[in-house]
């Protein structure tokens, strides 16, 4: 008898039941692998989603309609007043906060200054990120920020290259929650040709329907 024939003759034969058990075990292992592959990213996505929602929940007191008094300060400290309105609401299932602001202004085109801001919480970077769109300026401004729980302040900062067409601008903002019905927004600016930052805008926001003292 040839060696190959002898080898086949003495090899134990697998029963049909054994083959079925092996096939079942393979299918179970494949299903388990597929389950891990599918649930891994889903769990990561869920974690990011929950962290994002946790960050956005801190901004919930900002939502609503706010009557706003804008106080502009020029480089010489001169004051210009304007009245406007803010409408702030959650969009995209709470993933973003949408700010719509506007105020009337004399001697400018367009007569109404308006903007939209979208704010979210980036769980990977552990920070807030927001982008501005304006009705009188094609450039978009990107800011990053954090919320100070103890002081109840939302703070942001940004770098705007060639903001005035020549100089870069460094800006930072502080939005202070003074209670359920009032907030104060302060905007600080320093151009690349300036040695010190200055306060160039303060906005007092009062929830519509509430008194300034409430």
Phi, psi and omega in degrees: 000134180291158184298317182295320179294319179296321180297318181290330182289324184266353180288130180296136179277137179273135179285163178297324179295320179295319179297321179294322179295319180294319179296320179295317179297321179296317180294321178297314180297319179296320179294320179296318179297317180295322179296315178299318181296327182275322185279337180301301178298324180299318179295320179295317178298319179295320179297315178297320181297315181294322177294320177298314180296325177296318178293319182291332180297334179291339181266002181303324179297346181280343186290148179132187177252129187234130170279135189235138171248117182264129176240108180263137178239125177274184184295339179264002178089001179294143187252135173234131182257147174211151178245141181204199183213147173242138170235119186236129181207158174279142176226168179053053177059033177085004180287333181229152169254126180254124177252131172238120181230150177200157171204154179279148178216140183269140175078014180237157172235124358287162183293326179258123175271127183219155179205162174229137177238140172241126183239137174218174178247119180271107184290331178293317181271351182055050180204161173275147177226136180215152182230140182254143171232136185240156178271351182238010187208123184286343183285145176255144181247131180248126181238155170237156184197182180212159177249125179268105183296320184293315181271350184056055181230137173256117187242139178223166175211157182203157173240124184242105181292133176049051184300320180261014182092346181230309189256146171284153181234134171255126181232153170214151182227153175227120174252110184259126176275116182263006183143184183291345188236006180211141175222153176231124180252127179238130183245124180248146184218146171213121176275162185296341177263010180246146182269339183227149174278160179223157174275117181245356179202134173228126180242125174259122183247127178241128182301131184299130180096352180251152176281154180303334182272350185282000000 
